Amino acid sequence: MARKRISKDSKLHEERASVSDRVSTGIELRIPGKSFPLLPTAPARLSFYWSYVVRSRGRWQDDQSARKGLIDEALQRFVELGLTTDALAEIAKTGTVEISMPYADVDGGWAARILPWEFLLAEATRNQRDGRPLTVVRHLNSSRAGRPRGTPSSALLVENAAGPIGRAYSFEEELRWMKSQIALDSAALISPTLRQLSSRLVKHNPDVVHLTGVDLHQGQSLRLIDKAEPGIDGLLMAGTDNPIDEVNHDRLGEALNPQGYAGAQLVTFNFFNSAGRVAAAAVEQGAHAALGFQDRIDDEVAERFLAALYREWRSRTWDLLGGFRAAFEGVRQTTPLRGTGIVLWTAKGLISSSRAPDGAQTITAKTKAEPPRQSSQQDTTADLHDLLDVRVQPPKSINYSLMHGGKRLFTTFTLYRKAEGPLPPIHVEVVLQAGSDSFPFRKTVRMQETDWELPLADYIHLPLVSQALRGVHETMRTGLFYRVTCGSEEIVCDTAEVMICPVDEWQWDPKDDSRWLGAFVLPRDPAVLEIVDVAQKYLGALQDDNSAGFDGYQSVDSDLDDPEIGVEMQVRALWCALAFEMNVAYINPPPVFSEQSQRLRSPSEVVRGKRGTCIDLALMLAACLEYIDIYPVVFVLKDHAFPGFWRSDIAYERFVSMKDGTGNEAPVNSAPATAEEFTTYEDVLRHVRAGDLVPIETVLLTRRLSFREAIEEGMENLKDRDNFAAILDVHRDRRKITPLPIVASKA
C-alpha cells in the first residue's frame, strides 16, 4: 500500500511540475535602481530539493563542511539561472532584495512560489555580506490585488482552536500580546468557520488580519487528521458539520477576500508551512500583503517576530518594508532562525528597479529610522505595570532527560515593554522544589529603551548536579515558583504546579523531534562492555581471525568486493552475543502516570533482568554500536522502535550532505516533513534501499533468530509510510545531547 501511495503522489508531482515548467518565466530580482531577470526555468525539482534541504537543516546546520558545500551549491544554482557572481555581490552590498514573479493560476508557477528564495539568497551571498543581514521580500505580479487603502486603523485577530486543537493549545496569550503590540482598534474572532470568517471581514472591514492555529501537516503529525494531501497547504478551522475543517490554501485565500471586502493591508499567518502557498494565495485573491513561514518555526520566535513587525510597521508610519526589515534584523540578532524562511508577499512591489534621479530614494516606501521615544525626564512615578509585562508559560511536567539535553524549562518566559520609557533593573527568580531540596535560578537583567522584548526561556536553567533530581524514581507533584520584580515593584509572582518525572522516563512530544531520546543511548553502561567482551569470540569466528577487533569503520576495505563487510561482521558479532548469550525476553513497559511517556531500562537493567521492551532493546544495541564507533540510529514508529546502523562513514557523510551515491542531488518530493521530523520517510527509505543504512529488528533477539532475519524484519517495519514518526541520529545529536548520568541501581 505504501509503495502505491508514493507512486501516485510522485505522478501527481510530475504532472504539477510539467504545468509549472511551462510558466516559470518572468522572475526577476530587484535591488534599488536595478533588476536582474532570471533565465526561463523549470524550478520544480529545484524547489523540491531546496525545500528538503531547509527541512533537513538539523543534519547540516552545525557541520561546517556541509554548510560550505551548500553555499557553493547555492552559488552554482544562481549562476545556472543567469545571475552572475557580480550581481550577487551587488545584492549582498545593498542588503535588501525583492523577488518578483508572476501568478499565472493556481497550478502554474507554484514551484517558484514554494522555493525557499530567502535561504538560497542568504547562503549564496553569505561570504560577501561579512555578517550583515540580508532582507528578502517577494512581489506577486497579479492583476487581482485589492484596492488601495489609507492608514491602518483596525485589526482582526483570529484564533483557530476548534475541538481537539483547543484542548492541546491555548492561543489566548498570543492574541493578548499581538493586540498590545499592534495598538489598533482590535477585535478577536475565536474558532470561526470559514463562512463566519468571511462574514466578519465584510462586516468590520479590518485593515490587518492575524491568523493563528495548526496547519494541515502539523495536524497530521498530531493525529488530528488522517493525511495531508501532498502539494496542499492550509489551516485547520472549525467545521460546519464536523469539529474540524481541513481548509486548503485556495479556499483560505478566497475566504480572506470575500466580495464586499476591500482586502487587508496585511494578513499574517502564524502557523507552519504558511509561506509558499497560503500567503501567496491570500495576495493573489486580493490582500495587499501577506506574511507566512516557510517551514516550522519556534512558537516564541514567531510571536516575537510578529510583535516586532507590528510595532516597527506602526512606528515607521506604516512603511511595510522598513518595518519588516527592522523586525527581521532585531530577531536575527538574538535568535538563530535555523534556516526557516520568514516570507513577506506583496501585491505591489516595494523596491523600484528603475534608476531614480540622483539622491532620490529608490525604495518606494517611506522610511523612518527610529520610533518616537519619550523623554528620559518623564515622570518616574509612573506605574511600572504600565511599562512592563511578563509572558510566562510554565511546563506541566519536568523531565530530567529533556533538561539534560538542553531543552528549555519554560515554553515561554519573555519580558516585553508596553510603552516607551526607562526601566529600573529587572530581577528574575525561579525555584523548583524537589522534596526537601530546592533548585534556584536568579538573574538580573536590564531592558534598554530600544528593547521591546527580552526572551529569557533559553537562559533559565536549573542545576542538574543534585542527586535529588537523579534519584526521583516515581512521578512527584511539586511547585515551580517564579517571580519578576522591576526595581522595588513586583510585576509577577506565581507558583505553577508541575510533575517531576522519574529520571528514566522518556517523554515523546509529537510537536518535537526524537533527538531527546539520544540521552538514553548509554555507551558507558557496564553491561555494554560486558556485551562487547562476549561478542569478541563471535567476531574472531566470523572473520576466522583470533586477533580480530572492534575497530569500527577502520575495517572498511575498498579493495574488497563488499568494502563494508568488516563493519557488518562487527554488528553481527554483537547480535550473536545478545541473542545466544544474554537470553533476553520481551516485557511490557513499566507503568507511567502521564501521557506520551515511557519508562526506559538501561542496558544493565536489561541484561541483569533478562527482559526489555522494543525500545529498551533498540537503545541497548545502539549503545553497543556507539561504543565500537559504528554510527547507530533508532527508527521511531508511531507504535514501535528499532535500531539500525550506517555501513560506512562515507555513507553517513552522503546522508549529511544530502547527496546520493553518485554525488548528485538526492531525489525528493514536495511533501513537507511533519513537525517533528528532520528527515523524511522517503529519504530514510532511499538510504535503506541503497544498502547504506541497515535496519535491525531487535525484538527478534528474544526469539534467538538470525541476524539476517532481523534485517529483513527491519526492512518490513519500514513499509508503512503513515506509521513512520522520526529517526534518531545518535552521531549528529551527540554535539548537544550527551548520555544521561544514570548509574545502574544495585539488585
Secondary structure, DSSP 8 states (H G I E B T S, - for coil): -HHHHHHHHHHHHHHHHHHHHHH----EEEETTEEEE------HHHHHHHHHHHHTHHHHTT-HHHHHHHHHHHHHHHHHTT--HHHHHHHHHH-EEEEEEE--SSSTTHHHHHS-HHHHHHHHTHHHHTT---EEEEEEE-TT------S--EEEEEE--TTHHHHH---HHHHHHHHHHH-SEEEEEES--HHHHHHHHHHH--SEEEEES-BHHHHHHTTSSS---TT--EEEEE-SSSSEEEEEHHHHHHHTS-TT----SEEEEESTT-IIIIIHHHHHHT-SEEEEESS---HHHHHHHHHHHHHHHHHTTT-HHHHHHHHHHHHHHHS--TT--EEEEESS-SB--S---TT---BSS---SS-----TTS-TTS-GGGTEEEEEE--SEE-HHHHHTT--SSSEEEEEESSSS----EEEEEEEEETTEEEEEEEEE---TT--EEE-GGG-------HHHHT--S-EEEEEEEEEEETTEEEEEEEEEEEE--TTEEE--TTS-SGGGGGG--TTSHHHHHHHHHHHHHHHHHHT-TT----GGGG--TTSSSTTHHHHHHHHHHHHHHHHHS--EE------SSTTEEE---HHHHHHHTEE-HHHHHHHHHHHHHHTT--EEEEEESS-EEEEEES-HHHHHHHHHTB-TTSSB----S----TT-SS-HHHHHHHHHTTSEEE--GGGGGGT--HHHHHHHHHHHTT-GGGEEEEEEHHHHTTT-----------
